[in-house]
Amino acid sequence: MAHSLSAKKRIRQNVKHRIRNRARTKQVKLQVRKVVEALAERNAEKAAAELRLAVKKIDQVAAKGTLHKNAAARKKSRLQRRLNALTTR
């Protein structure tokens, strides 16, 4: 258990940040899931629209530091590759 005031404050901050970060990652996962569902339906227009929203959300979360910038780039790249594979067929 923390005894110093600064350690107690750090614990309080960590709780707030953890809640905020979990909410942000849930938003990213939800948006990515929408893209994947549109890809599964083979609906390229809907998938492209959802991908734009997903990229925006991923960039926002990465800018806040919740998601690492390279992980964000990887997620965007993989989603874009799946959309490109659907549209080129």
URGITA-V110919 format. One record per backbone hydrogen bond with DSSP energy under -1.0 kcal/mol. NH is the residue of the N-H (numbers start at 1). CO is the residue of the C=O. E is the energy in kcal/mol with one decimal. If there is no record, write none. Layout:
NH_CO_E + NH_CO_E
//
This chain:
8_4_-2.0 + 9_5_-2.4 + 10_6_-2.3 + 11_7_-1.8 + 12_8_-2.0 + 13_9_-2.6 + 14_10_-2.5 + 15_11_-1.8 + 16_12_-1.8 + 17_13_-2.9 + 18_14_-2.6 + 19_15_-2.1 + 20_16_-2.4 + 21_17_-3.1 + 22_18_-2.4 + 23_19_-1.9 + 24_20_-2.0 + 25_21_-2.5 + 26_22_-2.1 + 27_23_-1.9 + 28_24_-2.0 + 29_25_-2.6 + 30_26_-2.5 + 31_27_-2.2 + 32_28_-2.6 + 33_29_-2.3 + 34_30_-1.7 + 35_31_-1.6 + 36_32_-2.4 + 37_33_-2.5 + 38_34_-2.0 + 39_35_-2.2 + 40_36_-2.3 + 41_37_-1.7 + 42_39_-1.0 + 43_38_-2.3 + 47_43_-2.4 + 48_44_-2.4 + 49_45_-2.1 + 50_46_-2.6 + 51_47_-2.3 + 52_48_-1.9 + 53_49_-1.5 + 54_50_-2.5 + 55_51_-2.9 + 56_52_-2.0 + 57_53_-2.4 + 58_54_-2.9 + 59_55_-2.5 + 60_56_-2.1 + 61_57_-2.4 + 62_58_-2.4 + 63_59_-2.2 + 64_60_-1.3 + 66_61_-1.5 + 72_68_-2.4 + 73_69_-2.1 + 74_70_-2.2 + 75_71_-2.4 + 76_72_-2.4 + 77_73_-2.4 + 78_74_-2.4 + 79_75_-2.1 + 80_76_-2.5 + 81_77_-2.4 + 82_78_-1.8 + 83_79_-2.1 + 84_80_-2.7 + 85_81_-2.2 + 86_82_-1.5 + 87_83_-2.3 + 88_84_-1.8
//
